[in-house]
Amino acid sequence: MPEVRLVGPAGEQVGVVKIEVALRMAQEADLDLVEVSPNSAPPVCKLMDFGKFKYEAAQKVREARKNQTNTVIKTVRFGLKIDDHDYGTKKGQIQRFLKAGDKVKVIVLFRGREQSRPEMGVKMLHKLAEEIAEFGSVESTPSIDGRNMVMVIGPLRNKAEAKADAKREADKASKSQKAVVADAPADEN
């Protein structure tokens, strides 16, 4: 006769019993006999409400999906003859994206005769990588893709950590805002 290791409804160990005995106990308690660990010897079964079990498992899956974050690849394009101010603006964008936990694909566009000078693009991308080293690291080195040169920069922190830090900053800012409002003198009429 096959036997199972039975766990009671409150998690208490009942012991190794025959399947018929376990099924009868489940019927008497108006519960279901659920096989929890089929690969162990003997298999582990638990007395529980199967509908509740399925609902809790679905809740765990839903919670895990809610906490999951997708890394997005943002794209920033440069021309080879970019002005210093425009370069600074693009660099600021890249820093913001990396702080938010997103990857950044940096593309240098070559026009006309610029295609014969790819070392200029490599030089620009290496300079950019050095300037934003505190926010991200180079994941793929500069490579030529048709008329463009492409480099991917990954964030040092993942998306979930960046979201948590942003939430902490927002909470801190709202608390200090409330403190300022509370300290402000009341208008007298």
One Martini backbone bead per residue (centre of mass of N, CA, C, O) as a GRO file, in nm:
protein
  189
    1MET     BB    1   0.094   0.037   0.024
    2PRO     BB    2   0.068   0.359  -0.016
    3GLU     BB    3   0.253   0.641   0.112
    4VAL     BB    4   0.241   0.940   0.324
    5ARG     BB    5   0.335   1.256   0.421
    6LEU     BB    6   0.163   1.427   0.675
    7VAL     BB    7   0.007   1.751   0.684
    8GLY     BB    8  -0.152   1.967   0.851
    9PRO     BB    9  -0.343   2.262   0.846
   10ALA     BB   10  -0.118   2.401   1.063
   11GLY     BB   11   0.169   2.234   0.996
   12GLU     BB   12   0.155   1.967   1.125
   13GLN     BB   13   0.284   1.662   1.204
   14VAL     BB   14   0.154   1.336   1.146
   15GLY     BB   15   0.290   1.149   0.926
   16VAL     BB   16   0.300   0.822   0.816
   17VAL     BB   17   0.049   0.733   0.575
   18LYS     BB   18  -0.207   0.619   0.425
   19ILE     BB   19  -0.397   0.730   0.172
   20GLU     BB   20  -0.676   0.655   0.287
   21VAL     BB   21  -0.639   0.803   0.557
   22ALA     BB   22  -0.587   1.085   0.439
   23LEU     BB   23  -0.858   1.109   0.287
   24ARG     BB   24  -1.040   1.076   0.536
   25MET     BB   25  -0.930   1.322   0.693
   26ALA     BB   26  -1.008   1.531   0.478
   27GLN     BB   27  -1.314   1.470   0.480
   28GLU     BB   28  -1.364   1.530   0.783
   29ALA     BB   29  -1.233   1.836   0.751
   30ASP     BB   30  -1.318   1.963   0.477
   31LEU     BB   31  -1.070   1.890   0.283
   32ASP     BB   32  -0.775   1.873   0.101
   33LEU     BB   33  -0.543   1.667  -0.077
   34VAL     BB   34  -0.210   1.791  -0.112
   35GLU     BB   35   0.061   1.774  -0.320
   36VAL     BB   36   0.374   1.916  -0.245
   37SER     BB   37   0.603   1.663  -0.260
   38PRO     BB   38   0.659   1.424  -0.505
   39ASN     BB   39   0.990   1.351  -0.486
   40SER     BB   40   0.967   1.234  -0.227
   41ALA     BB   41   1.036   0.986   0.041
   42PRO     BB   42   0.762   1.018   0.085
   43PRO     BB   43   0.518   1.189  -0.014
   44VAL     BB   44   0.395   1.516   0.032
   45CYS     BB   45   0.106   1.604   0.226
   46LYS     BB   46  -0.181   1.832   0.255
   47LEU     BB   47  -0.418   1.986   0.455
   48MET     BB   48  -0.642   2.175   0.241
   49ASP     BB   49  -0.750   2.449   0.063
   50PHE     BB   50  -0.723   2.458  -0.273
   51GLY     BB   51  -0.835   2.738  -0.350
   52LYS     BB   52  -0.651   2.896  -0.157
   53PHE     BB   53  -0.385   2.794  -0.271
   54LYS     BB   54  -0.421   2.909  -0.558
   55TYR     BB   55  -0.458   3.206  -0.476
   56GLU     BB   56  -0.183   3.244  -0.331
   57ALA     BB   57  -0.010   3.174  -0.578
   58ALA     BB   58  -0.120   3.405  -0.756
   59GLN     BB   59  -0.030   3.635  -0.569
   60LYS     BB   60   0.274   3.581  -0.586
   61VAL     BB   61   0.299   3.622  -0.890
   62ARG     BB   62   0.185   3.912  -0.897
   63GLU     BB   63   0.396   4.038  -0.706
   64ALA     BB   64   0.646   3.966  -0.874
   65ARG     BB   65   0.554   4.126  -1.127
   66LYS     BB   66   0.537   4.407  -0.988
   67ASN     BB   67   0.855   4.405  -0.899
   68GLN     BB   68   0.919   4.400  -1.182
   69THR     BB   69   1.175   4.523  -1.408
   70ASN     BB   70   1.238   4.700  -1.705
   71THR     BB   71   1.486   4.744  -1.922
   72VAL     BB   72   1.571   5.027  -2.098
   73ILE     BB   73   1.657   5.149  -2.423
   74LYS     BB   74   1.824   5.431  -2.484
   75THR     BB   75   1.859   5.697  -2.730
   76VAL     BB   76   2.162   5.870  -2.846
   77ARG     BB   77   2.246   6.135  -3.071
   78PHE     BB   78   2.538   6.216  -3.265
   79GLY     BB   79   2.745   6.436  -3.397
   80LEU     BB   80   3.067   6.508  -3.483
   81LYS     BB   81   2.994   6.843  -3.481
   82ILE     BB   82   2.939   6.904  -3.191
   83ASP     BB   83   2.856   7.112  -2.960
   84ASP     BB   84   2.928   7.175  -2.638
   85HIS     BB   85   2.639   7.226  -2.532
   86ASP     BB   86   2.504   6.982  -2.667
   87TYR     BB   87   2.685   6.776  -2.533
   88GLY     BB   88   2.597   6.843  -2.243
   89THR     BB   89   2.299   6.774  -2.281
   90LYS     BB   90   2.337   6.475  -2.363
   91LYS     BB   91   2.491   6.395  -2.110
   92GLY     BB   92   2.257   6.458  -1.914
   93GLN     BB   93   2.064   6.252  -2.031
   94ILE     BB   94   2.236   6.003  -1.979
   95GLN     BB   95   2.250   6.037  -1.671
   96ARG     BB   96   1.946   6.014  -1.619
   97PHE     BB   97   1.908   5.732  -1.736
   98LEU     BB   98   2.114   5.588  -1.548
   99LYS     BB   99   1.980   5.670  -1.277
  100ALA     BB  100   1.705   5.511  -1.368
  101GLY     BB  101   1.830   5.224  -1.499
  102ASP     BB  102   1.909   5.270  -1.793
  103LYS     BB  103   2.000   5.208  -2.097
  104VAL     BB  104   2.253   5.330  -2.342
  105LYS     BB  105   2.246   5.431  -2.682
  106VAL     BB  106   2.521   5.543  -2.861
  107ILE     BB  107   2.519   5.764  -3.150
  108VAL     BB  108   2.732   5.821  -3.429
  109LEU     BB  109   2.710   6.037  -3.695
  110PHE     BB  110   2.799   6.005  -4.036
  111ARG     BB  111   2.899   6.253  -4.280
  112GLY     BB  112   3.032   6.194  -4.556
  113ARG     BB  113   3.369   6.235  -4.491
  114GLU     BB  114   3.352   6.126  -4.194
  115GLN     BB  115   3.378   5.814  -4.267
  116SER     BB  116   3.708   5.836  -4.286
  117ARG     BB  117   3.690   5.916  -3.942
  118PRO     BB  118   3.639   5.700  -3.692
  119GLU     BB  119   3.836   5.798  -3.462
  120MET     BB  120   3.659   6.039  -3.375
  121GLY     BB  121   3.427   5.870  -3.255
  122VAL     BB  122   3.591   5.711  -3.051
  123LYS     BB  123   3.694   5.955  -2.894
  124MET     BB  124   3.414   6.062  -2.807
  125LEU     BB  125   3.314   5.802  -2.659
  126HIS     BB  126   3.546   5.786  -2.451
  127LYS     BB  127   3.495   6.060  -2.324
  128LEU     BB  128   3.208   5.998  -2.232
  129ALA     BB  129   3.272   5.749  -2.055
  130GLU     BB  130   3.450   5.905  -1.851
  131GLU     BB  131   3.228   6.125  -1.762
  132ILE     BB  132   3.007   5.869  -1.680
  133ALA     BB  133   3.137   5.654  -1.474
  134GLU     BB  134   2.947   5.706  -1.210
  135PHE     BB  135   2.674   5.582  -1.371
  136GLY     BB  136   2.842   5.402  -1.592
  137SER     BB  137   2.911   5.128  -1.819
  138VAL     BB  138   3.063   4.966  -2.067
  139GLU     BB  139   2.923   4.704  -2.269
  140SER     BB  140   2.986   4.822  -2.566
  141THR     BB  141   3.197   4.889  -2.784
  142PRO     BB  142   3.282   5.062  -3.039
  143SER     BB  143   3.086   5.031  -3.346
  144ILE     BB  144   3.029   4.973  -3.677
  145ASP     BB  145   2.703   5.081  -3.839
  146GLY     BB  146   2.761   5.178  -4.117
  147ARG     BB  147   2.717   5.530  -4.058
  148ASN     BB  148   2.763   5.428  -3.764
  149MET     BB  149   2.832   5.457  -3.409
  150VAL     BB  150   2.824   5.214  -3.142
  151MET     BB  151   2.723   5.239  -2.785
  152VAL     BB  152   2.690   5.070  -2.469
  153ILE     BB  153   2.536   5.178  -2.159
  154GLY     BB  154   2.538   5.080  -1.826
  155PRO     BB  155   2.420   5.068  -1.526
  156LEU     BB  156   2.517   5.039  -1.190
  157ARG     BB  157   2.212   5.032  -1.139
  158ASN     BB  158   1.921   4.908  -1.107
  159LYS     BB  159   1.592   4.979  -1.145
  160ALA     BB  160   1.494   4.915  -0.855
  161GLU     BB  161   1.702   5.090  -0.703
  162ALA     BB  162   1.629   5.358  -0.841
  163LYS     BB  163   1.333   5.364  -0.748
  164ALA     BB  164   1.388   5.356  -0.443
  165ASP     BB  165   1.555   5.618  -0.433
  166ALA     BB  166   1.338   5.806  -0.551
  167LYS     BB  167   1.131   5.755  -0.327
  168ARG     BB  168   1.306   5.851  -0.091
  169GLU     BB  169   1.343   6.140  -0.197
  170ALA     BB  170   1.040   6.213  -0.206
  171ASP     BB  171   0.983   6.167   0.094
  172LYS     BB  172   1.189   6.371   0.200
  173ALA     BB  173   1.070   6.619   0.053
  174SER     BB  174   0.783   6.606   0.178
  175LYS     BB  175   0.873   6.636   0.474
  176SER     BB  176   1.018   6.913   0.442
  177GLN     BB  177   0.768   7.061   0.338
  178LYS     BB  178   0.593   7.016   0.591
  179ALA     BB  179   0.787   7.158   0.788
  180VAL     BB  180   0.772   7.439   0.654
  181VAL     BB  181   0.465   7.477   0.684
  182ALA     BB  182   0.459   7.442   1.000
  183ASP     BB  183   0.669   7.692   1.054
  184ALA     BB  184   0.489   7.885   0.945
  185PRO     BB  185   0.335   8.168   0.982
  186ALA     BB  186   0.042   8.294   1.067
  187ASP     BB  187  -0.210   8.471   0.946
  188GLU     BB  188  -0.322   8.792   1.032
  189ASN     BB  189  -0.647   8.980   1.039
   0.00000   0.00000   0.00000
